[in-house]
Amino acid sequence: QVQLVESGGGLVQPGGSLRLSCAASRSIFSIYSMGWYRQAPGKQRELVAVISSGSSYNYADSVEGRFTIATDNAKNTVYLQMNSLKLEDTAVYYCNAKIVVPSRAEFWGKGTQVTVSS
């Protein structure tokens, strides 16, 4: 089991920045991948950014160059630094973790709201 707790959402103006945090209940060395997904009203949940095996990064085209995913292994925490925020970034952001040992499993946080509005 992996419990995930997100924080850092809020209201920001277009062009602004926010940093989301996701604290995991176990060492992230034992987690195959950690990432961020988002779901806007009326839309499907979509991948934002993911880090796998500690060194492989993937970003959605819509956030490439604006968002950065990073981990702090000592704090078992993954971050999502979001810069140059746009109105269309408004969504609930969810932290995700996938493990492969002892068996494949996937875990989600409860989500944190990010609202970009002028």
ROSE-4610 file (N, C-alpha, C; in Angstrom, 1 decimal, always signed):
// ROSE-4610
residu = [Q/Q/Q/V/V/V/Q/Q/Q/L/L/L/V/V/V/E/E/E/S/S/S/G/G/G/G/G/G/G/G/G/L/L/L/V/V/V/Q/Q/Q/P/P/P/G/G/G/G/G/G/S/S/S/L/L/L/R/R/R/L/L/L/S/S/S/C/C/C/A/A/A/A/A/A/S/S/S/R/R/R/S/S/S/I/I/I/F/F/F/S/S/S/I/I/I/Y/Y/Y/S/S/S/M/M/M/G/G/G/W/W/W/Y/Y/Y/R/R/R/Q/Q/Q/A/A/A/P/P/P/G/G/G/K/K/K/Q/Q/Q/R/R/R/E/E/E/L/L/L/V/V/V/A/A/A/V/V/V/I/I/I/S/S/S/S/S/S/G/G/G/S/S/S/S/S/S/Y/Y/Y/N/N/N/Y/Y/Y/A/A/A/D/D/D/S/S/S/V/V/V/E/E/E/G/G/G/R/R/R/F/F/F/T/T/T/I/I/I/A/A/A/T/T/T/D/D/D/N/N/N/A/A/A/K/K/K/N/N/N/T/T/T/V/V/V/Y/Y/Y/L/L/L/Q/Q/Q/M/M/M/N/N/N/S/S/S/L/L/L/K/K/K/L/L/L/E/E/E/D/D/D/T/T/T/A/A/A/V/V/V/Y/Y/Y/Y/Y/Y/C/C/C/N/N/N/A/A/A/K/K/K/I/I/I/V/V/V/V/V/V/P/P/P/S/S/S/R/R/R/A/A/A/E/E/E/F/F/F/W/W/W/G/G/G/K/K/K/G/G/G/T/T/T/Q/Q/Q/V/V/V/T/T/T/V/V/V/S/S/S/S/S/S]
num = [1/1/1/2/2/2/3/3/3/4/4/4/5/5/5/6/6/6/7/7/7/8/8/8/9/9/9/10/10/10/11/11/11/12/12/12/13/13/13/14/14/14/15/15/15/16/16/16/17/17/17/18/18/18/19/19/19/20/20/20/21/21/21/22/22/22/23/23/23/24/24/24/25/25/25/26/26/26/27/27/27/28/28/28/29/29/29/30/30/30/31/31/31/32/32/32/33/33/33/34/34/34/35/35/35/36/36/36/37/37/37/38/38/38/39/39/39/40/40/40/41/41/41/42/42/42/43/43/43/44/44/44/45/45/45/46/46/46/47/47/47/48/48/48/49/49/49/50/50/50/51/51/51/52/52/52/53/53/53/54/54/54/55/55/55/56/56/56/57/57/57/58/58/58/59/59/59/60/60/60/61/61/61/62/62/62/63/63/63/64/64/64/65/65/65/66/66/66/67/67/67/68/68/68/69/69/69/70/70/70/71/71/71/72/72/72/73/73/73/74/74/74/75/75/75/76/76/76/77/77/77/78/78/78/79/79/79/80/80/80/81/81/81/82/82/82/83/83/83/84/84/84/85/85/85/86/86/86/87/87/87/88/88/88/89/89/89/90/90/90/91/91/91/92/92/92/93/93/93/94/94/94/95/95/95/96/96/96/97/97/97/98/98/98/99/99/99/100/100/100/101/101/101/102/102/102/103/103/103/104/104/104/105/105/105/106/106/106/107/107/107/108/108/108/109/109/109/110/110/110/111/111/111/112/112/112/113/113/113/114/114/114/115/115/115/116/116/116/117/117/117/118/118/118]
x = [+0.8/+0.0/+0.9/+0.4/+1.0/+0.0/+0.1/-0.8/-0.1/-0.9/-0.4/-1.2/-0.5/-1.2/-0.6/-1.5/-1.1/-1.4/-0.6/-0.8/-0.3/-0.6/-0.1/-1.0/-2.2/-3.1/-3.6/-4.3/-4.9/-5.3/-5.5/-5.9/-4.7/-4.5/-3.4/-3.8/-3.2/-3.5/-2.8/-3.3/-2.5/-1.1/-0.2/+1.2/+1.9/+1.2/+1.7/+2.3/+2.7/+3.3/+2.7/+2.8/+2.4/+3.3/+3.5/+4.2/+3.4/+3.1/+2.4/+3.3/+2.9/+3.7/+2.9/+3.5/+2.8/+3.8/+3.3/+4.1/+3.6/+4.6/+4.2/+4.5/+3.8/+3.9/+5.0/+5.7/+6.9/+8.0/+9.1/+10.3/+9.9/+10.2/+10.0/+11.0/+12.0/+12.9/+12.2/+11.2/+10.4/+9.2/+9.1/+8.0/+8.5/+7.9/+8.3/+8.2/+7.0/+6.8/+5.9/+6.2/+5.3/+5.0/+3.8/+3.4/+2.2/+1.9/+0.8/-0.2/-1.4/-2.5/-3.4/-4.3/-5.2/-6.6/-7.6/-8.9/-9.7/-10.0/-10.8/-12.3/-13.2/-14.6/-15.0/-15.7/-16.3/-15.2/-14.0/-13.0/-12.4/-11.7/-11.1/-9.8/-9.5/-8.2/-7.1/-6.1/-4.9/-3.6/-2.6/-1.3/-0.7/-0.1/+0.6/+2.1/+2.7/+4.1/+4.3/+5.4/+5.7/+7.2/+7.6/+9.0/+9.0/+9.8/+9.8/+11.2/+11.3/+12.6/+13.7/+13.2/+14.0/+14.7/+14.6/+15.4/+14.7/+13.6/+12.9/+11.7/+11.7/+10.7/+9.8/+8.5/+7.6/+6.7/+6.4/+5.5/+4.4/+3.3/+2.3/+2.8/+2.4/+2.9/+2.4/+1.2/+0.6/+1.4/+2.2/+2.9/+4.4/+4.9/+6.3/+7.0/+8.0/+8.7/+8.1/+7.0/+6.4/+6.3/+6.1/+6.0/+7.3/+7.7/+8.8/+8.5/+8.7/+8.5/+9.8/+9.8/+11.1/+10.8/+11.7/+11.6/+12.6/+12.2/+13.1/+13.0/+14.0/+14.0/+14.0/+14.7/+14.8/+13.4/+12.6/+11.3/+10.2/+10.5/+9.5/+8.5/+8.9/+8.0/+8.3/+7.2/+7.4/+6.7/+7.3/+6.8/+6.4/+5.6/+5.3/+5.3/+6.4/+6.5/+5.8/+4.9/+4.1/+4.3/+4.9/+5.1/+4.3/+4.2/+3.5/+2.1/+1.4/+0.1/-0.9/-1.7/-2.7/-4.1/-5.1/-6.5/-6.8/-6.3/-6.6/-5.9/-5.0/-4.4/-5.3/-6.4/-7.4/-7.9/-7.7/-8.2/-7.9/-8.4/-8.0/-6.8/-5.7/-4.4/-4.3/-4.0/-3.9/-2.5/-2.0/-0.7/-1.0/-0.1/-0.2/+1.1/+1.0/+2.1/+1.9/+2.9/+2.7/+3.9/+3.5/+4.6/+4.5/+5.6/+5.7/+6.0/+6.5/+6.9/+6.1/+5.4/+5.4/+4.5/+3.7/+2.8/+2.5/+2.0/+1.6/+0.4/+0.5/-0.6/-0.4/-1.5/-1.6/-2.3/-1.9/-2.5/-2.6/-3.7/-4.0/-4.2/-3.8/-4.1/-5.5/-6.0/-7.4/-7.5/-6.4/-6.4/-6.4/-5.9/-5.8/-6.2/-7.0/-7.6/-6.6/-6.4/-5.6/-6.6/-6.7/-7.6/-6.8/-6.7/-6.0/-7.1/-7.1/-8.2/-7.7/-8.2/-7.8/-8.9]
y = [-1.2/+0.0/+1.2/+2.3/+3.6/+4.6/+5.4/+6.5/+7.8/+8.6/+9.8/+11.0/+12.0/+13.2/+14.4/+15.1/+16.2/+17.5/+18.5/+19.9/+20.9/+22.1/+23.2/+23.8/+23.2/+23.8/+25.2/+25.8/+27.1/+27.9/+29.2/+30.1/+31.0/+31.1/+31.8/+32.5/+33.7/+34.4/+33.8/+34.0/+33.5/+34.0/+33.2/+33.6/+33.3/+33.0/+32.7/+31.3/+31.1/+29.8/+29.2/+27.8/+27.1/+25.9/+25.4/+24.1/+23.2/+22.0/+21.0/+20.0/+19.4/+18.4/+17.2/+16.0/+14.8/+14.0/+13.7/+13.0/+11.5/+10.6/+9.2/+8.6/+7.5/+6.9/+5.9/+5.7/+4.8/+5.3/+4.7/+5.2/+5.2/+6.3/+6.4/+5.5/+5.1/+4.1/+2.8/+2.5/+1.3/+1.4/+2.6/+2.9/+3.0/+2.3/+2.2/+3.6/+4.2/+5.5/+6.4/+7.7/+8.6/+9.7/+10.2/+11.2/+12.0/+12.9/+13.8/+13.7/+13.6/+13.6/+14.8/+15.1/+16.2/+15.9/+16.4/+16.2/+17.6/+18.1/+19.3/+18.9/+19.8/+19.5/+19.1/+17.9/+17.4/+16.7/+16.6/+16.0/+14.7/+13.9/+12.7/+13.1/+12.2/+12.4/+12.2/+13.1/+13.0/+13.1/+12.5/+12.5/+13.9/+14.4/+15.7/+15.4/+14.7/+14.4/+13.2/+12.4/+11.2/+11.0/+10.5/+10.0/+8.6/+7.8/+6.3/+5.9/+4.9/+4.3/+5.3/+6.4/+7.4/+8.3/+8.0/+8.8/+9.1/+8.5/+8.6/+9.6/+10.7/+11.7/+11.8/+12.0/+12.2/+13.3/+14.2/+15.3/+15.3/+15.8/+16.0/+17.2/+17.1/+18.2/+19.5/+19.6/+20.9/+21.5/+20.8/+21.4/+21.4/+20.7/+20.7/+22.1/+22.2/+23.5/+24.5/+24.1/+25.0/+24.3/+23.0/+22.2/+21.4/+21.2/+20.3/+19.4/+18.1/+17.1/+16.8/+16.7/+16.4/+15.6/+14.9/+14.2/+14.6/+14.4/+14.6/+13.2/+12.4/+11.1/+11.0/+12.0/+12.0/+12.3/+13.0/+13.3/+12.5/+11.5/+10.7/+11.5/+12.5/+13.5/+13.8/+13.9/+14.3/+15.7/+16.5/+17.9/+18.1/+19.0/+19.5/+21.0/+21.6/+23.0/+23.4/+24.3/+24.8/+26.3/+26.6/+28.0/+28.4/+29.7/+30.2/+29.6/+29.6/+28.9/+29.5/+28.7/+29.2/+28.8/+29.5/+29.2/+27.7/+27.1/+25.7/+24.7/+25.2/+24.3/+24.1/+24.8/+24.6/+23.2/+22.6/+21.2/+20.7/+19.5/+18.9/+18.0/+18.2/+17.5/+16.3/+15.2/+14.0/+13.4/+13.0/+12.3/+10.8/+10.1/+8.7/+8.0/+6.8/+6.0/+4.6/+4.0/+2.6/+1.8/+0.6/-0.3/-1.6/-2.3/-3.6/-4.7/-4.4/-5.4/-5.0/-6.0/-7.4/-7.8/-6.9/-7.1/-5.8/-5.8/-4.5/-3.9/-2.6/-1.9/-0.5/+0.3/+1.7/+2.4/+3.6/+4.3/+5.7/+6.4/+7.8/+8.6/+9.8/+10.8/+11.3/+12.1/+12.6/+13.8/+14.4/+15.5/+16.8/+17.8/+19.2/+20.1/+21.1/+21.9/+23.0/+23.2/+24.3/+25.1/+26.4/+27.3/+28.4/+28.6/+29.7/+30.6/+31.8/+32.8/+34.2/+35.1/+36.5/+37.2]
z = [+0.0/+0.0/+0.0/-0.7/-0.7/-0.5/+0.6/+0.7/+0.2/-0.5/-1.2/-0.7/-0.3/+0.2/-0.6/-1.4/-2.2/-1.4/-1.8/-1.2/-2.2/-2.0/-2.8/-3.9/-4.0/-5.0/-4.6/-5.5/-5.1/-6.3/-6.1/-7.2/-7.6/-8.9/-9.4/-10.7/-10.9/-12.2/-13.4/-14.6/-15.7/-15.7/-16.1/-16.1/-14.8/-13.7/-12.4/-12.3/-11.0/-10.7/-9.5/-9.4/-8.2/-8.2/-6.9/-6.8/-6.0/-6.6/-5.9/-5.3/-4.1/-3.4/-3.2/-3.3/-3.0/-2.1/-0.9/+0.1/+0.1/-0.1/-0.1/+1.3/+1.6/+2.9/+3.0/+1.9/+1.9/+1.0/+1.1/+0.3/-1.2/-1.8/-3.3/-4.0/-3.4/-4.0/-4.3/-3.5/-3.7/-4.7/-5.2/-6.1/-7.6/-8.5/-9.8/-10.5/-10.4/-11.0/-10.1/-10.2/-9.6/-10.5/-10.5/-11.5/-11.1/-11.9/-11.7/-12.9/-12.6/-13.6/-13.2/-14.2/-13.9/-14.6/-14.0/-14.6/-14.5/-15.7/-15.7/-15.8/-15.5/-15.5/-16.9/-16.9/-18.2/-19.1/-18.6/-19.4/-18.6/-19.4/-18.8/-18.1/-17.2/-16.5/-17.5/-17.4/-18.3/-17.6/-18.2/-17.7/-17.8/-16.8/-16.8/-16.9/-16.0/-15.9/-15.1/-15.4/-14.7/-14.7/-13.6/-13.5/-13.1/-14.0/-13.8/-13.6/-12.7/-12.4/-12.0/-11.4/-10.9/-11.9/-13.2/-14.1/-15.5/-15.7/-17.0/-16.8/-17.6/-17.4/-18.6/-18.4/-19.5/-19.2/-20.1/-19.9/-21.0/-20.7/-21.7/-22.6/-23.9/-24.8/-24.3/-23.7/-23.3/-22.2/-21.4/-20.3/-20.5/-21.6/-21.8/-21.8/-21.0/-21.0/-19.9/-19.4/-18.4/-17.0/-17.0/-15.8/-15.6/-14.3/-14.0/-12.9/-13.1/-12.0/-11.4/-10.1/-9.4/-8.1/-7.6/-6.4/-5.3/-4.1/-2.9/-2.2/-2.5/-1.9/-0.4/+0.2/+1.7/+2.3/+1.6/+2.1/+1.5/+0.6/+0.0/-0.7/-1.4/-1.9/-3.4/-4.2/-5.6/-5.7/-6.5/-6.7/-8.2/-8.4/-9.7/-9.7/-10.3/-10.4/-11.7/-11.5/-12.6/-12.8/-14.0/-14.3/-15.5/-15.8/-16.9/-17.1/-16.0/-15.9/-16.9/-17.5/-18.4/-17.9/-18.4/-18.0/-18.1/-19.2/-19.5/-18.6/-17.7/-16.7/-15.5/-15.5/-14.3/-14.3/-13.2/-13.0/-11.6/-11.3/-10.1/-10.4/-9.7/-9.9/-8.9/-9.5/-8.7/-8.8/-7.6/-7.5/-7.8/-8.5/-8.8/-8.5/-8.0/-7.8/-8.3/-8.9/-9.4/-8.8/-8.3/-7.8/-8.6/-8.6/-9.3/-8.3/-7.1/-6.1/-4.8/-4.2/-4.5/-5.7/-6.1/-7.3/-7.8/-9.1/-9.7/-9.0/-8.7/-8.1/-8.4/-8.3/-8.6/-7.5/-7.1/-6.0/-6.4/-5.8/-6.1/-4.9/-5.0/-3.9/-4.1/-3.2/-3.3/-4.2/-4.6/-5.5/-4.8/-5.6/-5.1/-6.3/-6.0/-7.0/-7.4/-8.7/-9.2/-10.1/-9.8/-10.6/-11.1/-12.4/-13.0/-13.6/-13.0/-13.3/-13.1/-14.0/-13.8/-13.0]
